[in-house]
Amino acid sequence: MCLLLGASGVGKSLLVKRLQTLSSQDGKGDLGDPPPTRPTVGTNLTDIMAHRKITIRELGGCMGPIWSSYYGNCSSLLFMIDASNPTQLSASCMQLLGLLSAEPLAEASVLILFNKTDLPCYMTIEEMKSLIRLPDIIACAKQNITMAEISARTGTGLAGVLHWLQHTHRTGR
């Protein structure tokens, strides 16, 4: 099971829809126009076929206080940050610190996704890493952490996310 977490409005629902489309095309082809999405209230389960079935559990950002109820059976974590919203960055950092310190997630592989890089006002990954002291966070974390800049809207970087999921879930953990 892969958990998909992040603040409200960062693009989690669109990411899942895009990954589902991409996986059905074997990682190739045009994704087309972005499908419509609505804010997730509760949880969504989506199966992605990436050489094997990977179930992604997306939890709505408003469910942050009870995310820990869903940590069991989690072998990987996708954590999304809105790269175009600097006012949300500190809250996302606090959420990430909470996730990385949770004992049930100590063995989970983590992919931090900096989304919305297609917007003109986005911060670079280097700016965000510096602002939230990400190198220090990674140095203290128990988890294997990877980072990626993506645009769920345009599809930029999503093949890399799919590859990470395939690699992380290759052994059926």
trRosetta pair geometry for C-beta under 8 A, 3 or more apart (Angstrom, degrees):
i j d omega theta_ij theta_ji phi_ij phi_ji
1 55 5.4 -35 -115 81 68 105
1 57 6.0 11 -175 -7 108 115
1 73 4.9 59 19 127 134 93
1 74 5.3 -74 91 -102 102 50
1 75 6.4 121 51 12 55 81
1 76 7.9 -166 101 39 42 71
2 54 5.9 26 -5 169 125 107
2 55 6.9 170 26 89 78 50
2 56 4.8 -32 77 -106 106 69
2 57 7.1 169 83 20 49 70
2 74 7.3 88 -123 -151 20 79
2 75 7.1 -52 -77 64 61 76
2 76 4.5 -20 -114 76 88 100
2 77 7.1 180 -163 -82 68 24
2 78 6.3 43 166 -10 111 99
2 165 6.6 -29 -75 -129 162 103
2 168 7.8 89 -95 101 117 134
2 169 7.3 -70 -52 -62 114 128
3 56 7.8 133 -113 -160 10 62
3 57 5.5 -30 -109 69 60 97
3 59 6.9 -7 -163 -3 96 111
3 67 7.9 94 -176 -169 140 101
3 70 6.3 127 -112 123 124 114
3 71 7.4 -32 -47 -108 155 49
3 74 5.0 -11 -20 -132 112 130
3 76 7.5 -172 27 96 65 52
3 77 5.0 -11 63 -115 98 75
3 78 7.1 -162 96 33 51 67
3 108 7.8 -15 26 -155 109 153
4 12 5.3 138 143 -155 116 110
4 15 7.0 -176 -157 86 140 128
4 16 6.6 -147 23 -66 174 107
4 56 5.4 36 -24 179 119 106
4 57 6.8 -177 20 85 80 43
4 58 4.3 -26 69 -101 119 71
4 59 7.1 168 77 16 64 66
4 77 8.0 163 -83 -162 29 53
4 78 4.6 -9 -111 67 73 111
4 80 7.2 27 -176 -15 85 111
5 12 7.7 -12 -135 -104 6 142
5 59 5.7 0 -100 52 79 107
5 67 6.0 54 -122 -138 135 138
5 77 6.7 -22 20 -165 110 99
5 78 7.3 153 25 84 60 59
5 79 5.4 -19 73 -110 89 72
5 80 7.3 -173 94 21 39 78
5 95 7.3 -157 143 158 116 125
5 99 6.8 164 79 -90 152 144
6 10 4.2 -80 136 50 131 152
6 11 7.9 -20 91 49 150 63
6 12 5.6 174 46 -61 113 114
6 61 6.2 -47 103 -92 55 102
6 79 5.9 134 -72 -170 86 55
6 80 3.4 -51 -55 62 160 85
6 81 6.5 -143 -137 -63 117 38
6 82 7.8 127 168 -31 125 78
6 92 6.9 4 -151 -128 78 106
6 95 7.5 124 -130 108 36 152
6 113 7.8 -66 -68 62 144 100
7 10 5.4 103 63 -36 75 116
7 61 4.6 56 177 -146 31 134
7 64 7.6 3 -107 -67 57 131
7 80 7.9 -118 32 92 64 86
7 81 7.8 55 15 -121 104 51
7 82 6.9 -74 63 -4 115 109
7 88 5.6 -156 72 -174 166 124
7 91 6.1 76 -89 108 137 116
7 92 5.5 -85 -20 -82 119 88
7 95 6.8 -169 -59 -8 82 157
8 39 6.4 15 -157 -143 102 119
8 60 7.0 21 -98 175 87 80
8 61 3.3 -150 -55 71 57 137
8 62 5.7 43 -70 -45 123 76
9 39 7.2 -28 -67 -104 67 105
9 61 6.9 -57 10 15 60 157
9 82 6.8 -2 111 -66 85 147
9 85 7.9 74 109 -37 116 163
10 61 7.0 125 4 -73 100 135
10 80 4.3 148 126 121 133 114
10 81 6.5 -89 -143 -146 137 9
10 82 4.4 -129 -121 -52 79 91
10 85 8.0 -112 -102 30 75 134
10 88 7.8 -167 -80 133 98 152
10 92 7.8 103 -86 -101 141 128
10 115 5.8 110 167 51 84 133
10 116 7.7 -116 -163 -17 59 117
11 14 4.9 -55 -166 48 79 114
11 15 5.6 90 132 -33 87 97
11 80 6.2 -142 62 179 84 149
11 82 7.1 131 -3 -96 100 85
11 115 4.5 -149 49 152 139 155
11 116 6.4 176 -29 -50 142 91
11 152 4.4 163 165 31 126 142
11 153 7.4 -87 -133 -39 133 81
12 15 5.6 -55 -150 32 30 115
12 16 6.7 28 156 -18 64 103
12 40 6.7 -62 85 5 119 136
12 58 5.2 145 152 -151 118 117
12 61 7.5 166 2 -46 135 92
12 80 5.6 -161 -76 21 82 149
13 16 5.9 -53 -152 33 32 109
13 17 6.6 29 153 -14 65 107
13 37 4.1 140 106 -158 126 132
13 38 7.2 -104 153 57 175 42
13 39 7.6 -157 -14 -123 142 22
13 40 5.5 170 -67 -43 113 106
13 44 7.2 79 -112 22 86 156
13 58 6.6 122 -85 158 59 161
14 17 5.7 -56 -148 39 34 110
14 18 6.1 32 155 -18 68 109
14 34 6.1 -5 -146 -162 120 115
14 35 7.4 173 -127 60 74 78
14 37 5.1 -100 -63 -27 78 151
14 152 4.3 112 110 135 107 130
14 153 6.6 -3 160 -74 150 59
15 18 5.8 -60 -146 40 28 109
15 19 6.1 26 157 -18 66 108
15 78 7.6 -168 133 144 149 146
15 80 6.8 -152 -21 -83 155 142
15 113 7.3 78 -117 128 152 166
15 115 7.1 -88 -67 -102 120 139
15 150 7.6 66 -113 119 110 145
15 152 4.3 -84 -76 -110 68 133
15 158 7.6 -174 -145 -115 74 107
15 161 7.6 -88 -166 149 109 169
16 19 5.8 -54 -143 37 29 109
16 20 6.3 33 155 -22 63 106
16 44 6.9 147 95 103 173 131
16 46 4.9 121 -177 33 121 161
16 56 5.8 -167 -120 98 106 141
16 58 5.5 -76 -49 -48 146 140
17 20 5.7 -54 -150 33 29 114
17 21 6.6 28 153 -16 63 105
17 35 5.1 -112 159 49 150 128
17 37 6.8 -142 -6 -80 142 109
18 21 5.7 -54 -150 37 33 111
18 22 6.1 32 153 -19 67 110
18 31 6.0 11 -143 -153 91 141
18 34 7.6 -35 -73 -125 109 79
18 152 5.4 -175 9 -163 148 78
18 155 6.2 -165 -164 -101 128 75
18 158 5.5 -94 134 -126 120 156
19 22 5.5 -54 -141 41 32 112
19 23 6.0 32 159 -21 66 106
19 48 5.5 -34 134 -112 108 139
19 56 7.4 69 83 -15 146 159
19 158 6.4 -147 -83 -169 69 110
19 161 6.5 -87 -98 107 115 121
19 162 6.0 167 -143 -81 89 92
19 165 7.6 77 -161 -8 134 157
20 23 6.0 -54 -143 35 25 108
20 24 6.6 24 155 -18 60 107
20 46 6.1 -87 -71 175 123 127
20 48 5.8 -118 -94 -102 61 82
21 24 5.9 -62 -153 35 30 109
21 25 6.6 12 154 -6 65 112
21 31 5.7 98 109 -140 138 83
21 32 7.7 -113 -173 32 154 103
22 25 5.9 -69 -151 45 32 103
22 27 5.8 37 169 -108 94 43
22 31 6.6 -23 -70 -95 86 106
22 155 7.4 149 -77 -144 121 106
22 158 5.6 -164 -55 131 163 121
22 159 6.8 -148 -170 -85 137 61
22 162 5.6 -127 117 -59 128 146
23 26 7.6 39 -170 -79 35 24
23 27 7.3 21 -101 -57 40 66
23 48 4.7 140 -18 -171 166 88
23 49 5.1 148 150 63 119 63
23 50 5.2 -80 -127 -69 119 77
23 162 6.1 -177 -76 -135 83 125
24 49 7.0 79 -82 47 58 112
25 28 5.5 -130 142 64 99 57
25 29 4.2 -104 -175 36 143 128
27 159 5.1 86 -164 -133 101 95
27 162 5.6 -171 -99 95 101 149
27 163 7.5 63 -118 -57 144 83
31 34 8.0 23 128 -83 115 54
31 155 4.4 170 4 -78 146 138
31 158 7.7 62 -71 52 147 153
34 37 8.0 -57 158 -11 104 103
34 152 7.6 80 -123 127 120 77
34 153 5.1 -43 -68 -143 143 66
39 60 6.7 69 163 -139 82 113
39 61 7.9 -73 -159 31 101 100
39 62 7.8 58 164 -10 121 118
40 43 7.3 51 168 -108 121 19
40 44 5.8 -97 -131 -13 127 112
40 58 5.9 -129 -105 126 171 112
40 59 7.3 165 117 162 135 19
40 60 3.9 -154 101 -84 87 88
40 61 7.7 109 60 2 96 67
41 60 5.4 35 -104 -68 23 165
41 62 6.9 -11 -118 52 68 132
42 59 8.0 -95 143 -142 31 60
42 60 6.1 61 33 -6 25 123
42 63 7.1 94 -119 -64 18 138
43 57 6.0 -7 -172 -174 116 93
43 58 6.6 156 -158 82 60 54
43 59 5.2 -22 -104 -102 88 66
43 60 7.1 -112 -72 -7 44 81
43 63 7.3 -7 -62 -10 82 174
43 70 7.2 162 -105 -97 144 148
44 57 7.4 161 81 -155 47 47
44 58 4.5 -4 57 56 97 106
45 55 6.1 -11 -167 -170 96 106
45 56 7.4 154 -154 79 46 48
45 57 5.5 -17 -100 -102 73 72
45 58 7.9 -163 -74 22 26 73
46 55 7.2 150 78 -155 39 57
46 56 5.0 -18 64 60 92 97
46 58 6.9 26 5 -7 111 109
47 53 5.3 -22 -164 -160 112 103
47 54 7.1 141 -157 72 58 40
47 55 5.4 -32 -97 -97 70 69
47 56 7.8 171 -91 17 20 74
48 53 7.4 138 71 -156 43 51
48 54 4.8 -25 63 65 95 95
48 55 7.8 173 18 -89 73 20
48 56 6.1 42 -10 -13 114 113
48 162 7.6 -141 167 -126 137 88
48 165 6.8 0 93 142 143 157
49 52 7.5 -137 -151 119 60 10
49 53 6.0 -30 -100 -93 65 60
49 54 7.8 167 -94 19 17 76
50 54 5.5 -11 32 4 110 124
50 162 5.7 -167 -116 -171 128 85
50 165 5.3 76 63 103 170 111
50 166 4.4 -126 152 -78 113 87
50 169 7.2 89 79 62 116 125
51 166 5.3 81 15 -141 120 107
51 170 7.2 5 89 -113 140 76
52 169 6.6 -140 72 127 112 109
52 170 7.7 133 19 -125 126 38
52 172 7.1 -73 141 -84 166 83
54 165 5.5 151 109 171 175 115
54 166 7.9 -114 -33 -82 141 46
54 169 4.9 139 -100 50 115 174
56 78 7.4 -5 -141 17 115 131
57 70 6.3 -153 124 -178 144 131
59 63 4.9 -106 171 74 102 134
59 67 5.8 137 107 -113 161 84
59 70 6.1 -177 -68 34 138 162
60 63 4.7 97 67 -5 82 105
61 64 6.3 5 179 -44 52 100
63 66 5.5 -67 -178 56 83 93
63 67 6.2 116 120 -66 89 70
64 67 5.7 -20 -147 -25 36 114
64 95 6.3 -82 -139 -115 121 117
66 69 4.9 -7 171 3 88 121
66 70 7.8 79 132 -11 77 95
67 70 6.1 -71 -171 38 49 105
67 71 7.4 70 139 -52 74 88
67 99 7.5 -50 122 -90 143 94
68 71 5.5 -21 -156 -16 51 120
68 102 6.3 -162 -116 -129 98 137
68 104 7.6 121 -159 34 80 131
70 74 7.3 78 135 -56 73 125
71 74 5.4 -81 -166 12 47 133
71 102 6.0 -127 -114 145 155 140
71 104 3.9 102 132 96 127 135
71 105 5.5 -91 -150 -51 116 91
72 104 6.2 -66 -76 -164 50 141
74 77 6.4 44 165 -67 124 88
74 104 7.1 78 39 138 109 101
74 105 6.3 -23 88 -104 129 82
74 108 5.4 -10 122 -95 96 133
75 107 7.5 -45 -134 112 60 97
75 108 6.0 162 177 -119 21 75
75 109 7.1 14 148 18 69 89
75 168 7.3 154 126 153 101 100
75 169 6.9 112 94 -100 132 80
75 173 4.3 139 -137 108 149 110
76 108 5.7 157 -103 -168 21 89
76 109 4.7 -21 -114 63 87 90
76 110 7.4 174 -162 -79 64 32
76 111 7.2 19 178 0 108 99
76 165 7.2 161 104 -122 163 66
76 168 4.8 71 -88 147 143 143
76 169 6.7 -83 -8 -59 138 91
77 99 6.6 156 179 173 159 133
77 105 6.3 28 -42 -152 143 123
77 108 4.9 63 -14 144 103 135
77 109 7.2 -176 27 88 70 45
77 110 4.8 -15 68 -111 104 74
77 111 7.2 -179 92 29 55 63
77 143 7.8 -32 35 -154 122 158
78 111 5.2 -18 -111 69 68 101
78 113 6.0 15 -174 -11 93 123
78 161 7.4 50 -121 -156 129 114
79 95 7.6 171 -156 115 120 107
79 96 5.8 103 163 -104 156 93
79 99 6.5 -179 -89 60 137 167
79 110 6.4 0 2 -166 113 101
79 111 7.3 170 25 85 69 49
79 112 5.2 -25 71 -110 101 66
79 113 6.8 171 82 21 44 77
80 113 4.7 -27 -105 72 69 107
80 115 5.3 6 -161 -10 106 127
81 88 7.8 169 -161 110 74 106
81 89 7.0 54 -169 -119 118 68
81 92 4.7 104 -118 168 95 157
81 96 7.9 -18 -67 -52 116 129
81 112 6.7 13 -2 -179 114 94
81 113 6.9 170 24 86 69 53
81 114 5.4 -25 71 -108 102 61
81 115 6.9 162 73 19 43 79
81 128 6.9 129 120 -167 146 148
82 85 4.1 21 108 25 124 114
82 88 5.6 35 51 70 116 142
82 92 7.5 -167 24 -59 74 148
82 115 6.0 -41 -106 71 47 93
82 116 5.5 22 -155 17 71 138
83 114 4.3 69 -66 173 118 94
83 115 6.2 -178 2 69 94 34
83 116 5.2 -171 48 68 84 86
83 117 5.5 17 67 -75 151 69
83 119 7.8 164 87 46 89 106
83 122 4.3 35 120 -158 104 104
83 123 5.4 -138 -174 50 78 73
83 124 8.0 52 -168 -91 123 8
83 125 7.7 -46 -118 -74 131 59
83 128 6.5 -82 -123 -51 83 143
83 149 7.1 38 -60 -136 161 89
84 116 4.2 -85 -4 125 114 131
84 117 8.0 -163 -49 -80 93 27
84 119 4.2 15 -97 70 145 142
84 121 5.2 82 -154 84 91 89
84 122 4.5 -56 -79 -88 76 71
84 123 7.5 178 -91 2 28 71
85 88 4.2 24 121 18 118 116
85 89 7.2 175 103 -40 69 75
85 116 7.7 52 -10 65 88 155
86 89 5.4 -27 -157 -10 46 123
86 123 6.1 98 -80 -40 96 133
86 131 7.8 -111 -146 -153 95 172
88 91 5.6 -64 -165 46 58 111
88 92 5.8 59 140 -26 84 107
89 92 5.6 -57 -147 37 31 111
89 93 6.3 36 154 -24 66 104
89 123 7.8 2 -79 30 140 154
89 128 6.6 -144 -135 -134 127 91
89 131 6.0 8 146 115 148 138
89 132 6.3 -134 165 -57 102 114
90 93 5.4 -49 -149 32 34 116
90 94 6.6 36 152 -19 64 101
90 132 7.4 -180 -102 -100 48 95
91 94 5.7 -51 -152 34 35 112
91 95 6.6 36 149 -18 65 103
92 95 5.6 -52 -150 36 35 113
92 96 6.3 37 152 -20 66 105
92 132 7.8 -66 88 -95 92 152
93 96 5.6 -54 -148 36 31 112
93 97 6.4 34 153 -20 64 104
93 132 4.1 -160 -100 -140 129 122
93 137 7.9 -136 -156 -71 91 152
94 97 5.7 -51 -148 34 31 112
94 98 6.6 34 152 -19 62 105
95 98 5.7 -57 -154 35 32 113
95 99 6.5 31 151 -19 66 106
96 99 5.6 -55 -148 36 34 111
96 100 6.2 26 158 -15 68 109
96 112 7.2 27 -124 -110 134 119
96 132 7.8 58 50 166 141 145
96 137 7.0 32 122 -179 120 153
97 100 5.9 -58 -142 40 29 107
97 101 6.2 17 161 -10 64 113
97 137 6.8 -104 -90 -132 82 118
98 101 6.2 -67 -145 42 25 102
98 102 6.7 40 153 -42 62 100
99 102 5.8 -45 -155 8 32 117
99 105 5.9 -45 177 82 73 168
99 110 7.7 126 126 -116 122 132
100 105 7.2 -101 -112 102 24 123
100 110 7.3 -18 -94 -62 89 166
100 137 6.8 124 35 177 170 100
100 141 4.6 -69 -167 -119 127 109
100 142 7.4 155 -179 29 80 76
100 143 6.2 -115 -134 16 84 121
100 145 7.9 -9 -109 -75 121 130
102 105 4.5 54 82 21 104 109
102 106 7.5 -138 98 -44 55 69
103 106 5.5 -16 -158 -29 43 117
105 108 4.5 -45 -162 16 73 128
105 110 8.0 62 167 -71 114 109
105 143 6.9 -25 141 -70 88 131
106 142 4.6 -16 -156 98 83 148
106 143 6.9 -149 -164 -62 32 80
107 142 7.8 -46 -64 129 38 115
107 143 7.6 110 176 -105 4 78
108 143 5.8 -21 76 -120 67 123
109 143 6.7 150 -121 -173 25 100
109 144 5.0 -26 -122 69 79 104
109 146 7.5 13 174 5 98 105
109 168 4.7 -143 68 -135 151 121
110 141 7.7 -67 28 164 146 150
110 143 4.7 61 -6 137 115 142
110 144 6.9 168 27 83 74 50
110 145 4.6 -18 74 -109 110 74
110 146 7.1 171 93 27 58 64
111 145 7.8 161 -87 -159 27 55
111 146 5.0 -19 -110 72 73 98
111 147 7.4 155 -163 -95 57 24
111 148 6.4 -2 -176 8 103 111
111 161 6.9 131 147 -130 154 79
111 164 5.3 89 -89 143 146 153
111 168 7.8 -105 -35 -44 116 152
112 134 7.9 -154 84 -143 170 131
112 145 6.5 22 -12 -172 107 102
112 146 7.3 -173 23 91 71 45
112 147 4.7 -21 67 -109 100 77
112 148 7.5 161 83 24 54 62
113 147 7.9 172 -79 -157 28 55
113 148 5.6 -17 -113 68 67 92
113 150 5.4 -25 -163 22 103 125
113 161 6.8 23 -99 -100 126 124
114 117 6.6 69 117 -59 92 107
114 125 5.5 -175 23 -97 161 85
114 128 6.1 168 -115 39 135 163
114 147 7.0 30 -13 -177 104 99
114 148 7.1 -162 26 96 77 42
114 149 4.9 -31 71 -108 108 64
114 150 7.0 142 71 23 52 68
115 150 5.4 -26 -104 77 66 91
115 151 6.8 116 -162 -110 65 34
115 152 5.6 -2 -146 -10 121 101
116 119 5.0 -5 168 4 94 118
116 122 5.8 177 114 -94 82 118
116 151 6.5 79 -112 -119 17 74
116 152 7.8 -23 -60 24 58 87
116 153 7.4 55 -109 0 60 116
117 122 5.0 171 -125 138 45 171
117 149 4.8 65 -61 174 155 103
117 150 6.6 145 10 77 116 20
117 151 5.1 -107 52 -59 79 92
117 156 6.6 -100 72 89 114 135
117 157 7.6 70 34 -6 136 139
118 122 7.6 88 40 -23 25 141
118 151 3.9 73 -26 -127 107 147
118 153 5.7 -108 40 65 147 116
118 154 4.8 134 -80 -9 148 128
118 156 6.6 149 -63 17 101 132
119 122 5.0 117 68 -41 85 96
123 127 4.3 -116 -180 86 103 131
123 128 5.2 121 110 -52 123 90
123 131 7.7 -16 168 -2 157 141
124 127 4.7 101 55 3 77 100
124 128 7.2 -150 93 -1 42 86
125 128 5.8 -57 -147 41 33 108
125 129 6.0 38 154 -23 67 107
125 147 6.5 127 -157 143 129 130
125 149 5.2 -104 -52 -62 119 112
126 129 5.7 -51 -142 36 29 113
126 130 6.4 28 157 -18 62 108
127 130 5.9 -62 -153 37 27 110
127 131 6.3 25 155 -19 66 110
128 131 5.7 -54 -142 36 32 110
128 132 6.3 -2 171 10 68 108
128 134 7.1 44 122 -27 77 135
129 132 7.0 -77 -144 52 20 85
129 133 7.9 37 165 -136 54 6
129 134 4.0 -83 -142 38 70 127
129 135 6.5 60 175 -29 108 82
129 147 7.8 8 -81 -134 112 174
130 133 7.4 16 -172 -76 28 43
130 134 7.8 -39 -30 18 22 93
132 137 7.1 -12 133 -18 95 139
133 136 4.4 -15 157 31 104 120
133 137 6.3 119 106 -25 77 91
134 137 5.3 -53 -143 36 39 114
134 138 6.1 38 159 -19 71 104
134 147 7.6 49 168 -75 148 147
135 138 5.8 -54 -145 38 31 110
135 139 6.3 35 155 -24 64 107
136 139 5.7 -53 -147 33 31 114
136 140 6.6 16 159 -8 63 109
137 140 6.3 -71 -155 43 28 101
137 141 6.2 35 152 -38 67 110
138 141 5.6 -50 -142 20 33 118
138 145 5.1 -128 -124 60 98 139
141 145 5.9 53 82 -28 152 129
146 164 6.3 -159 84 -132 152 134
148 157 5.5 148 162 -176 112 125
148 160 5.6 175 -135 110 143 130
148 161 6.4 -163 81 -71 161 82
148 164 7.4 -125 -31 -30 143 149
149 156 7.8 -28 120 125 82 110
149 157 5.9 -152 95 -79 54 156
150 156 6.1 167 -156 95 50 73
150 157 3.5 -131 -104 84 73 132
150 158 6.1 93 -150 -64 121 63
150 160 7.7 -146 -86 60 104 110
150 161 6.4 19 -89 -41 148 125
151 154 4.2 19 108 36 130 98
151 155 6.9 -11 87 33 86 25
151 156 4.2 44 31 41 101 105
151 157 6.7 112 17 25 59 107
152 155 7.7 32 -163 -78 25 35
152 158 7.0 97 -113 -79 53 117
155 158 5.1 -74 -162 15 61 129
157 160 5.2 -50 -168 36 63 118
157 161 6.5 67 138 -24 80 98
158 161 5.2 -46 -150 32 45 115
158 162 6.4 47 151 -19 70 100
159 162 5.6 -51 -150 37 34 113
159 163 6.3 38 149 -21 65 105
160 163 5.5 -51 -145 36 33 113
160 164 6.3 38 153 -22 65 103
161 164 5.6 -51 -149 33 32 114
161 165 6.5 34 151 -19 64 103
162 165 5.7 -52 -151 35 32 113
162 166 6.4 34 151 -20 65 104
163 166 5.6 -52 -148 36 33 113
163 167 6.2 29 155 -16 66 108
164 167 5.8 -57 -144 40 29 109
164 168 5.9 25 158 -17 65 113
165 168 5.9 -58 -139 41 26 109
165 169 5.9 -5 170 8 64 116
166 169 6.6 -75 -138 52 19 89
166 170 6.3 49 157 -69 60 90
167 170 5.8 -23 -150 -25 27 119
169 172 7.2 58 175 -80 71 28
169 173 6.8 -122 -130 38 55 86
